[in-house]
């Protein structure tokens, strides 16, 4: 009895369909808002608040940076 050979398809990153950019941007903004809503919690120190604000600002900065790169032509619009 021979062992059955099982071959899986191998895809290069350029063969995959790009995701929906607008949906990803909306998801990042919603995530940033949710992070800021955690501002009112049961924490006593300010360390948690600093991390929440930094992460929310980071998400928004990524969205703005992506828009600037796409507008200047340094990033393709189809991805």
C-alpha positions in Angstrom: 0.0 0.0 0.0 1.5 3.3 -1.1 1.0 6.4 0.9 -1.3 8.8 -0.8 0.3 12.0 -1.9 -1.6 15.2 -0.9 -0.7 18.4 -2.7 -2.0 21.8 -1.6 -2.2 24.7 -3.9 0.5 27.3 -3.3 -0.4 30.9 -3.9 1.9 33.9 -4.2 0.8 37.1 -2.5 0.2 38.8 -5.8 -2.3 36.0 -6.8 -4.6 36.7 -3.9 -7.5 39.2 -4.3 -6.9 42.4 -2.4 -9.1 43.2 0.5 -11.7 46.0 0.8 -9.7 49.1 1.8 -12.7 51.2 2.8 -14.0 48.4 5.1 -10.6 48.1 6.7 -10.4 51.9 7.3 -13.9 51.9 8.8 -12.9 48.9 11.0 -9.8 50.8 12.2 -11.8 53.9 13.1 -14.4 51.8 14.9 -11.6 50.1 16.8 -10.0 53.4 17.8 -13.4 54.6 19.1 -13.9 51.4 21.1 -10.4 51.8 22.6 -11.3 55.4 23.6 -14.5 54.1 25.2 -12.4 51.9 27.5 -11.2 55.2 28.9 -14.1 55.1 31.4 -13.3 51.9 33.2 -12.3 50.6 36.6 -8.6 51.4 36.3 -7.0 53.6 39.0 -3.8 54.7 37.4 -3.1 56.6 34.2 -0.9 53.9 32.6 -3.9 52.2 30.9 -5.3 55.5 29.7 -1.9 56.4 28.1 -1.8 53.0 26.2 -5.4 53.4 25.1 -4.8 56.9 23.6 -1.5 55.8 22.0 -3.1 52.8 20.3 -6.1 54.8 19.1 -3.8 57.6 17.7 -1.6 54.9 16.1 -4.6 53.4 14.3 -5.7 56.8 13.0 -2.1 57.7 12.0 -1.9 54.5 9.9 -5.1 55.4 8.1 -3.9 59.0 7.4 -0.5 57.7 6.3 -2.1 55.2 3.9 -4.3 58.0 2.4 -1.2 60.2 1.9 0.8 57.5 0.3 -2.1 56.6 -2.1 -2.7 60.2 -3.0 1.0 60.8 -3.8 1.2 57.6 -5.9 3.6 55.7 -3.7 1.1 53.0 -3.0 -1.3 51.3 -5.6 -5.0 52.0 -5.2 -6.1 48.5 -5.9 -4.9 47.1 -2.6 
